[in-house]
């Protein structure tokens, strides 16, 4: 495990301590979880962008053309 020193504004440190206390976790665990959540969000955004870049309108329209032109079944109606 690696230790890091982080300078936080007093207000953020205070809020983080309060929230971690309410969640019954250490401040270290709270900060680790917050960093992991941010990394996950950024990686997901990057993954979705990569997938979007691989798509094309032409492929979408070809796939859409394969959908039968009929009324939805009763359980699928709004």
C-alpha positions in Angstrom: 0.0 0.0 0.0 1.2 3.5 -0.7 0.8 6.5 1.6 0.2 10.0 0.2 -0.1 13.4 1.8 -2.9 15.6 0.5 -3.6 19.2 1.4 -7.3 19.8 1.7 -9.2 23.0 2.5 -10.4 22.8 6.1 -14.1 22.8 5.0 -13.6 19.6 2.8 -11.6 17.9 5.6 -14.3 18.7 8.1 -17.1 17.4 5.8 -15.1 14.2 5.0 -14.5 13.5 8.7 -18.2 14.0 9.5 -19.4 11.8 6.6 -16.9 9.0 7.4 -18.0 9.1 11.0 -21.7 8.8 10.0 -20.8 5.9 7.7 -18.8 4.2 10.5 -15.6 4.0 8.3 -12.2 5.5 8.8 -11.3 8.7 7.0 -8.7 6.7 5.1 -11.4 4.3 3.9 -13.7 7.1 3.0 -11.1 8.9 0.9 -10.0 5.6 -0.7 -13.6 4.9 -1.7 -14.1 8.4 -3.0 -11.0 8.2 -5.2 -12.1 4.7 -6.4 -15.5 6.1 -7.4 -14.0 8.9 -9.3 -11.6 6.6 -11.2 -14.5 4.3 -12.0 -16.6 7.2 -13.4 -13.7 8.5 -15.5 -12.9 5.0 -16.9 -16.6 4.4 -17.7 -16.8 7.7 -19.5 -13.6 6.8 -21.5 -15.0 3.3 -22.3 -18.4 4.8 -23.5 -16.5 7.3 -25.7 -14.5 4.5 -27.3 -17.6 2.6 -28.0 -19.3 5.6 -29.5 -16.3 6.2 -31.7 -16.6 2.7 -33.1 -20.3 3.1 -34.0 -21.7 4.5 -37.2 -25.1 5.8 -38.3 -25.0 3.5 -41.3 -24.6 0.4 -39.1 -27.4 1.6 -36.8 -29.8 2.1 -39.8 -28.9 -1.4 -41.1 -29.7 -2.9 -37.7 -32.9 -0.9 -37.4 -34.0 -2.0 -40.8 -34.1 -5.6 -39.5 -36.7 -4.8 -36.9 -40.1 -6.0 -38.0 -42.7 -3.3 -38.7 -45.6 -4.5 -36.5 -47.5 -3.3 -33.5 -45.9 -4.1 -30.1 -47.3 -6.9 -28.0 -49.9 -6.0 -25.4 -47.4 -6.1 -22.5 -45.0 -3.7 -24.3 -47.6 -1.0 -24.9 -47.5 2.2 -22.9 
